Amino acid sequence: MNSGLTNTNRHSIGRSKAPHEAVFPDCLVKIKAYLRSLNTAEKKVAKYILEKPDNVLEMTISELATESSVSESTVFKMCRTLDFNGFRDFKITLARQYRGPESFPIADEPIKRTDSAESIAYKAFQFSIDALNSSLKTLDYAELERAYKALKDARRVLVISIGISRTTSIFAADKFSFFGIDAVAATDAHVQAMRASLLTVRDVLFAFSRSGDTRDTIEAVKIAKEKGATIIGVTNNLRSYFAKLLDIQLLVESKDSKFRWDVLASRIEHFCVVDAIYMMLAARSQKRASAHFDNIQHAAAIKQF
């Protein structure tokens, strides 16, 4: 189940296969993706870098530590967490990618009561677009490939999530089923645990946990792991306990702000990961995909006038 790749190697492979480079520097996107999983001191450094990247380019590690009110070792550890060899390596990468303030996306603005329909629509769309662009740069494509192979060969797939993420697991189970995979979604904590206990080494548990801290999801994952099932997880927190339990880690980024905690706004990248895997399955096994698609179309046709 384990590819033997280190996190560093997996991320470097993922970056090398990304088809396009966004303007926003990769290293800053990575900081944003890891921000929720950093400790308090490391977050001080990360937030300073995100707010003043141009200043950081001229700083020594000692100066950055002083400005962030932390120790030099904290700066070093944060850089290592991001898979850089140290602060010097991070700064070289930032200098190579950074093109000045004008290259940054427009800062997220809060939605105001006085905003027009056009303004609110723009902010809503742009918010999700930014999250998807960031996820394309944090997603590990080697891990995505492993997820595809595990699902393709699975006897059956149990997809789980809790709370607001429940529609994500339903969507995923439906998509996998459309390819002919025996997939079912479970959104109730008790049902998740019971179904997980029935999995075997030939099965896959596909779990969603944005925070990586959801107790019910973690408990179901542990049960499935004891049964030998392959565990695939989509999360925004690679340093969480949930992520550490995964055989295949799919890291994405989503944003938090007022009114943005609902399903689409904070989880659109989760839907897109599922869609990408489905398209990999369909494109590489077109005969199988077409046969199931024709059956589905025929069954749906009788429901229409």
For each residue, the residues with C-beta under 8 A, 3 or more apart:
1: 230 247
2: 247
3: 10 142 146
4:
5: 9 10 13 142
6: 9 10
7: 10 11 83 238
8: 11 12 83
9: 5 6 12 13
10: 3 5 6 7 13 14 140 142 143 249
11: 7 8 14 15 83 140
12: 8 9 15 16 83
13: 5 9 10 16 17 140 141 142
14: 10 11 17 18 139 140 141 142 143 144
15: 11 12 18 26 137
16: 12 13
17: 13 14 141 142
18: 14 15 21 136 137 141
19:
20: 136
21: 18 26
22: 29 133 134 136 137
23: 99 103 104 105
24: 28 29 103 104 105 133 134
25: 28 29 53 93 94 97 98
26: 15 21 29 30 93 97 137
27: 30 31 82 84 90 93 94 97
28: 24 25 31 32 49 50 53 94 97 98
29: 22 24 25 26 32 33 134 137 138 253
30: 26 27 33 34 82 83 137 138
31: 27 28 34 35 46 49 50 82
32: 28 29 35 50 134 253
33: 29 30 134 138 236 238 251 252 253
34: 30 31 37 38 46 81 82 238 239
35: 31 32 38 43 46 47
36: 211 236 237
37: 34 212 237 238 239 240
38: 34 35 42 43 46 78 81 239
39: 42 43
40: 43 44
41: 44 45 70 71 74
42: 38 39 45 46 70 74 77 78 81
43: 35 38 39 40 46 47
44: 40 41 47 48 68 69 70 74
45: 41 42 48 49 64 65 68 70 74 75 78
46: 31 34 35 38 42 43 49 50 78
47: 35 43 44 50 51
48: 44 45 51 52 56 64 67 68
49: 28 31 45 46 52 53 56 64
50: 28 31 32 46 47 53
51: 47 48
52: 48 49 55 56
53: 25 28 49 50 56 57 94 98
54: 57 58 98 100 101
55: 52 58 59 67
56: 48 49 52 53 59 64 91 94
57: 53 54 91 94 95 98
58: 54 55
59: 55 56 63 64 67 91
60: 63 64
61: 64 65 72 75 76 86 87 88
62: 65 66 72
63: 59 60 66 67
64: 45 48 49 56 59 60 61 67 68 75 87
65: 45 61 62 68 70 71 72 74 75
66: 62 63 69
67: 48 55 59 63 64
68: 44 45 48 64 65 74 75
69: 44 66
70: 41 42 44 45 65 74 75
71: 41 65 74 75
72: 61 62 65 75 76
73: 76 77
74: 41 42 44 45 65 68 70 71 77 78
75: 45 61 64 65 68 70 71 72 78 79 87
76: 61 72 73 79 80 86 87
77: 42 73 74 80 81
78: 38 42 45 46 74 75 81 82
79: 75 76 82 84 85 86 87 89 90
80: 76 77 83 84 85 86
81: 34 38 42 77 78 239
82: 27 30 31 34 78 79 90
83: 7 8 11 12 30 80
84: 27 79 80 87 89 90 93
85: 79 80 88 89
86: 61 76 79 80 89 90
87: 61 64 75 76 79 84 90 91
88: 61 85 91 92
89: 79 84 85 86 92 93
90: 27 79 82 84 86 87 93 94
91: 56 57 59 87 88 94 95
92: 88 89 95 96
93: 25 26 27 84 89 90 96 97
94: 25 27 28 53 56 57 90 91 97 98
95: 57 91 92 98
96: 92 93
97: 25 26 27 28 93 94
98: 25 28 53 54 57 94 95 103
99: 23 102 103
100: 54 103
101: 54 104
102: 99
103: 23 24 98 99 100
104: 23 24 101 107
105: 23 24 130
106: 109 126
107: 104
108: 123 127 130 255 257
109: 106 123
110: 257 258
111: 115 120 123 124 258 259
112: 115
113:
114:
115: 111 112 119 120 123
116: 119 120
117: 120 121
118: 121 122
119: 115 116 122 123
120: 111 115 116 117 123 124
121: 117 118 124 125
122: 118 119 125 126
123: 108 109 111 115 119 120 126 127
124: 111 120 121 127 128 265
125: 121 122 128 129
126: 106 122 123 129 130
127: 108 123 124 130 131 255 257 260 265
128: 124 125 131 132 264 265 268
129: 125 126 132 133
130: 105 108 126 127 133 134 255
131: 127 128 134 135 253 254 255 268 269
132: 128 129 135 136 268 269 272
133: 22 24 129 130 136 137
134: 22 24 29 32 33 130 131 137 138 253
135: 131 132 138 139 252 253 254 269 272 273
136: 18 20 22 132 133 139
137: 15 18 22 26 29 30 133 134
138: 29 30 33 134 135 251 252 253
139: 14 135 136 143 144 250 251 252 273
140: 10 11 13 14 143 144 249 250 251
141: 13 14 17 18 144 145
142: 3 5 10 13 14 17 145 146
143: 10 14 139 140 146 147 248 249 250
144: 14 139 140 141 147 148 250 273 276 277 280
145: 141 142 148 149
146: 3 142 143 149 150 248
147: 143 144 150 151 232 248 250 277
148: 144 145 151 152 277 280 281 284
149: 145 146 152 153
150: 146 147 153 154 204 230 232 247 248
151: 147 148 154 157 176 181 204 206 232 277 281
152: 148 149 281 285
153: 149 150
154: 150 151 157 181 182 202 203 204 230
155: 182 200 202 203
156: 181 182 183 184 199 202 203 204
157: 151 154 173 176 181 182 183 184 203 204 205 206
158: 183 184 186 192 195 196 199 203 204 205 206 224 229
159: 169 170 172 173 176 183 184 185 186 206 207 208
160: 169 185 186 187 192 196 205 206 207 208 217 220
161: 165 166 168 169 185 187 207 208 209 217
162: 165 166 187 189 192 209 214 216 217
163: 166 214
164: 167 261 262 263 266 267
165: 161 162 168 169 208 209 210 263 267 270
166: 161 162 163 169 170 185 187
167: 164 170 171 263
168: 161 165 171 172 208 263 267 270 271 274
169: 159 160 161 165 166 172 173 185 186 187 206 208
170: 159 166 167 173 174 185 187
171: 167 168 174 175 271 274
172: 159 168 169 175 176 183 185 206 208 274
173: 157 159 169 170 176 177 183 184 185
174: 170 171 177 178 183 185
175: 171 172 178 179 274 275 277 278
176: 151 157 159 172 173 179 181 183 206 278 281
177: 173 174 180 181 182 183
178: 174 175 278 292 293 296
179: 175 176 278 281 282 285 288 289 292
180: 177 288 289 291 292
181: 151 154 156 157 176 177 281
182: 154 155 156 157 177
183: 156 157 158 159 172 173 174 176 177 206
184: 156 157 158 159 173 195
185: 159 160 161 166 169 170 172 173 174
186: 158 159 160 169 191 192 195 220
187: 160 161 162 166 169 170 191 192
188: 191 192
189: 162 192 193 216 219 220
190: 193 194
191: 186 187 188 194 195
192: 158 160 162 186 187 188 189 195 196 216 217 220
193: 189 190 196 197 216 219 220 223
194: 190 191 197 198
195: 158 184 186 191 192 198 199
196: 158 160 192 193 199 205 220 221 223 224 227 229
197: 193 194 223 227
198: 194 195 227
199: 156 158 195 196 203 205 224 227 228 229
200: 155 203 227 228 229
201: 227 228 229
202: 154 155 156
203: 154 155 156 157 158 199 200 224 227 229 230
204: 150 151 154 156 157 158 229 230 231 232
205: 157 158 160 196 199 220 221 224 225 229 230 231 232
206: 151 157 158 159 160 169 172 176 183 232 233 234
207: 159 160 161 217 220 221 231 232 233 234 242 246
208: 159 160 161 165 168 169 172 217 233 234 235 267 270
209: 161 162 165 212 213 214 217 218 233 234 235 237 240 242
210: 165 235 236 237 254 266 267 270
211: 36 214 235 236 237 240
212: 37 209 235 236 237 238 239 240 241 242 243
213: 209 218 237 240 241 242
214: 162 163 209 211 217 218 242
215: 218 219
216: 162 189 192 193 219 220
217: 160 161 162 192 207 208 209 214 220 221 242
218: 209 213 214 215 221 222 241 242 245
219: 189 193 215 216 222 223
220: 160 186 189 192 193 196 205 207 216 217 223 224
221: 196 205 207 217 218 224 225 231 233 242 245 246
222: 218 219 225 226 245
223: 193 196 197 219 220 226 227
224: 158 196 199 203 205 220 221 227 229 231
225: 205 221 222 228 229 231 245
226: 222 223
227: 196 197 198 199 200 201 203 223 224
228: 199 200 201 225
229: 158 196 199 200 201 203 204 205 224 225
230: 1 150 154 203 204 205 247 248
231: 204 205 207 221 224 225 245 246 247 248
232: 147 150 151 204 205 206 207 246 247 248 250
233: 206 207 208 209 221 242 243 245 246 248 249 250
234: 206 207 208 209 250 252 270 273
235: 208 209 210 211 212 238 240 242 243 246 249 250 251 252
236: 33 36 210 211 212 251 252 253 254
237: 36 37 209 210 211 212 213 240 242 243
238: 7 33 34 37 212 235 243 249 251
239: 34 37 38 81 212 243
240: 37 209 211 212 213 235 237 243 244
241: 212 213 218 244 245
242: 207 209 212 213 214 217 218 221 233 235 237 245 246
243: 212 233 235 237 238 239 240 246 249 251
244: 240 241
245: 218 221 222 225 231 233 241 242
246: 207 221 231 232 233 235 242 243 249
247: 1 2 150 230 231 232
248: 143 146 147 150 230 231 232 233
249: 10 140 143 233 235 238 243 246
250: 139 140 143 144 147 232 233 234 235 273
251: 33 138 139 140 235 236 238 243
252: 33 135 138 139 234 235 236 269 270 273
253: 29 32 33 131 134 135 138 236 269
254: 131 135 210 236 265 266 267 268 269 270
255: 108 127 130 131 260 266
256: 260 261 266
257: 108 110 127 260
258: 110 111
259: 111 262 265
260: 127 255 256 257 265 266
261: 164 256 265 266
262: 164 259 265 266
263: 164 165 167 168 266 267
264: 128 267 268
265: 124 127 128 254 259 260 261 262 268
266: 164 210 254 255 256 260 261 262 263
267: 164 165 168 208 210 254 263 264 270 271
268: 128 131 132 254 264 265 271 272
269: 131 132 135 252 253 254 272 273
270: 165 168 208 210 234 252 254 267 273 274
271: 168 171 267 268 274 275
272: 132 135 268 269 275 276
273: 135 139 144 234 250 252 269 270 276 277
274: 168 171 172 175 270 271 277 278
275: 175 271 272 278 279
276: 144 272 273 279 280
277: 144 147 148 151 175 273 274 280 281
278: 175 176 178 179 274 275 281 282
279: 275 276 282 283
280: 144 148 276 277 283 284
281: 148 151 152 176 179 181 277 278 284 285 289
282: 179 278 279 285 286 289
283: 279 280 286 289
284: 148 280 281
285: 152 179 281 282 288 289
286: 282 283 289 290
287: 290 291
288: 179 180 285 291 292
289: 179 180 281 282 283 285 286 292 293
290: 286 287 293 294
291: 180 287 288 294 295
292: 178 179 180 288 289 295 296
293: 178 289 290 296 297
294: 290 291 297 298
295: 291 292 298 299
296: 178 292 293 299 300
297: 293 294 300 301
298: 294 295 301 302
299: 295 296 302 303
300: 296 297 303 304
301: 297 298 304
302: 298 299
303: 299 300
304: 300 301
305:
